[in-house]
Amino acid sequence: MFSSRRTTVMVGFFVLLGGTAVSAAIQQLETTEIVLVQTSDDDGAVTAAITDLGGTIIMEYDYLDVIAAEIPLGSLDELSAL
């Protein structure tokens, strides 16, 4: 199906690509923090603020007024000021 040279090049490309993805994932893990944010926000302002700060909503709980989010470390002070 593929020549051995083409297969080697493709494998090399994916190894390099995979190394980059792993490096980026490790860097992101080192620069973010997973937090629980207590809120009674019904209009989505806190959720919008989290994403505006570069965060990601992990979970919005149905029976608790809590949002789990991953936040960049540099944005934690801004988030706590809300």
Buried (B, 14 or more C-beta within 10 A) or exposed (E): EEEEEEEEEEEEEEEEEEEEEEEEEEEEEEEBBEBEBEBEBEEEEBBEBBEEBBBEBEEBEEEEEEBBBBBBEEBBEBBEEE
